[in-house]
Amino acid sequence: MAEQPDTLGYYGVLGRVNFDGARLDFRVYPIDFKATAPEAVVFAVSVAGDELDIDQVRATSGEEVEVSVFEDRLEMFVLFAGATISLKGKVASALVHYDLDDFIGRVIQLEAEYQRLNSSLHKATQKDRNLLAFTQELLRRAQIKSAASDEQQTRQAAAVSALERIIRKLGEN
């Protein structure tokens, strides 16, 4: 970024990417989404040129990026991939407010995240139920074994006690 004094930089998440043949438009969102942000926080960039690698930019959508805007080009460093994307052409950029498409995209993203979390919760709950049933079966078998004789009752007392504690803990959740 120290190459030119008029270089503009921004760090965030690469969002919406549009390409109309000769011009590439994209938006970089701040890491923390705040729907009620009082100031313009979205970095909108437009690059006009003949040789724009749209596929490379679209592939990094949703990734954390650091964008450096120069007069005649744009450089985007993709943080986790460690790759740099250079786009040559006429570059225009500005900080803007969220628009309706940004909010719609965020709602879609949150719905997908809700579905993912709900699925994960269902799987974890099912594992807990299976563990509870398995532990109850172990307790039943330990009690049968301890009822066989006084010697077995002494040996199984600690196991029965431990299994009862585990069942109580599983039942609390």
C-alpha positions in Angstrom: 0.0 0.0 0.0 3.0 2.3 0.3 3.5 2.4 -3.4 1.5 5.7 -4.1 0.4 8.4 -1.7 -3.1 8.4 -3.1 -3.6 4.6 -2.5 -6.9 3.8 -0.8 -7.2 0.5 1.2 -10.0 -1.4 2.9 -10.2 -4.6 4.9 -13.4 -6.7 5.1 -15.4 -9.6 3.6 -15.8 -9.7 -0.2 -19.5 -9.7 -0.9 -21.7 -9.1 -3.9 -19.8 -9.4 -7.3 -21.4 -8.2 -10.6 -19.9 -8.3 -14.0 -21.4 -6.8 -17.1 -18.8 -7.6 -19.8 -16.5 -4.6 -19.5 -17.0 -3.6 -15.8 -16.6 -5.5 -12.6 -18.5 -4.2 -9.5 -18.1 -5.6 -6.1 -18.7 -4.7 -2.5 -16.5 -5.4 0.6 -18.4 -5.5 3.8 -17.0 -4.8 7.3 -16.3 -7.9 9.4 -19.0 -7.0 11.9 -22.4 -6.5 10.3 -24.3 -3.7 11.9 -27.6 -3.0 10.2 -28.0 0.3 12.0 -24.5 1.6 11.1 -24.8 5.4 11.1 -22.0 6.0 8.6 -21.2 4.5 5.2 -19.3 1.2 5.9 -19.5 -0.8 2.7 -16.6 -0.4 0.3 -18.0 -0.3 -3.2 -15.5 -0.8 -6.1 -15.9 -0.6 -9.8 -13.2 -1.7 -12.2 -13.5 -1.0 -16.0 -11.1 -2.9 -18.2 -10.7 -5.3 -21.1 -8.9 -8.2 -19.2 -10.7 -8.7 -16.0 -10.5 -12.1 -14.3 -14.0 -12.3 -13.0 -13.8 -16.0 -12.1 -10.9 -15.4 -9.7 -12.8 -12.6 -8.0 -16.0 -14.6 -7.8 -14.1 -17.6 -6.3 -13.1 -15.4 -3.3 -16.6 -14.2 -2.5 -17.3 -14.5 1.2 -13.5 -14.5 2.0 -11.7 -11.9 4.1 -9.8 -9.6 1.8 -7.6 -6.5 1.9 -8.2 -4.2 -1.0 -5.7 -1.6 -2.3 -7.0 0.8 -4.9 -4.6 2.6 -7.1 -5.3 5.0 -10.0 -4.8 2.4 -12.7 -5.4 -1.0 -10.9 -6.7 -2.8 -7.9 -5.0 -5.3 -5.8 -6.9 -7.7 -3.6 -5.1 -9.8 -1.0 -7.1 -12.9 0.1 -6.1 -13.4 3.7 -6.6 -17.1 4.3 -5.6 -18.2 0.8 -2.6 -15.9 0.8 -3.2 -15.0 -2.8 -3.2 -11.6 -4.5 -5.6 -10.7 -7.3 -4.6 -7.8 -9.5 -7.1 -6.1 -11.8 -5.9 -3.5 -14.2 -8.2 -0.8 -15.5 -10.0 2.3 -14.5 -10.9 2.0 -10.8 -13.5 3.9 -8.9 -14.3 3.3 -5.2 -16.4 4.8 -2.5 -17.7 4.1 1.0 -21.5 3.6 0.8 -24.4 2.5 3.0 -25.9 -1.0 3.0 -28.6 -1.3 0.3 -31.7 -3.6 0.0 -29.7 -6.3 -1.8 -27.2 -6.3 1.0 -29.9 -6.8 3.6 -31.6 -9.5 1.5 -28.2 -11.3 1.2 -27.6 -11.1 4.9 -31.1 -12.6 5.6 -30.4 -15.5 3.2 -27.0 -16.0 4.9 -28.6 -16.0 8.4 -31.3 -18.5 7.2 -28.6 -20.8 5.9 -26.7 -20.5 9.2 -29.9 -21.2 11.1 -30.5 -24.4 9.1 -26.9 -25.5 9.6 -27.0 -24.9 13.4 -30.4 -26.5 13.7 -29.1 -29.6 11.9 -26.1 -29.7 14.2 -28.3 -29.3 17.3 -30.5 -32.2 16.1 -27.5 -34.4 15.6 -26.1 -33.5 19.0 -29.5 -34.1 20.7 -29.8 -37.5 19.0 -26.3 -38.5 20.2 -27.3 -37.5 23.8 -30.5 -39.6 23.6 -28.5 -42.6 22.3 -25.9 -42.1 25.0 -28.7 -42.0 27.7 -30.3 -45.1 26.3 -26.9 -46.9 26.2 -26.1 -45.9 29.8 -29.5 -47.0 31.0 -29.0 -50.4 29.4 -25.5 -50.6 31.1 -27.1 -49.8 34.4 -29.9 -52.4 33.9 -27.2 -55.0 33.2 -25.1 -54.0 36.2 -28.1 -54.2 38.5 -29.0 -57.7 37.2 -25.4 -58.8 37.7 -25.3 -57.4 41.2 -28.5 -59.2 42.1 -26.9 -62.5 41.2 -24.9 -62.8 44.5 -23.6 -60.8 47.5 -20.1 -61.0 46.0 -21.3 -59.5 42.7 -23.3 -56.9 44.5 -20.1 -55.6 46.2 -18.2 -55.6 42.9 -21.0 -53.8 41.0 -21.9 -51.2 43.6 -19.3 -48.6 42.3 -20.4 -49.2 38.7 -24.1 -48.9 39.5 -23.4 -45.7 41.4 -21.3 -44.2 38.6 -23.9 -45.1 36.0 -26.7 -43.6 38.1 -24.7 -40.3 38.3 -24.1 -40.3 34.5 -27.8 -40.8 33.9 -28.7 -38.0 36.3 -26.3 -35.7 34.4 -27.7 -36.7 31.0 -31.2 -36.3 32.2 -30.5 -32.7 33.3 -29.7 -31.7 29.7 
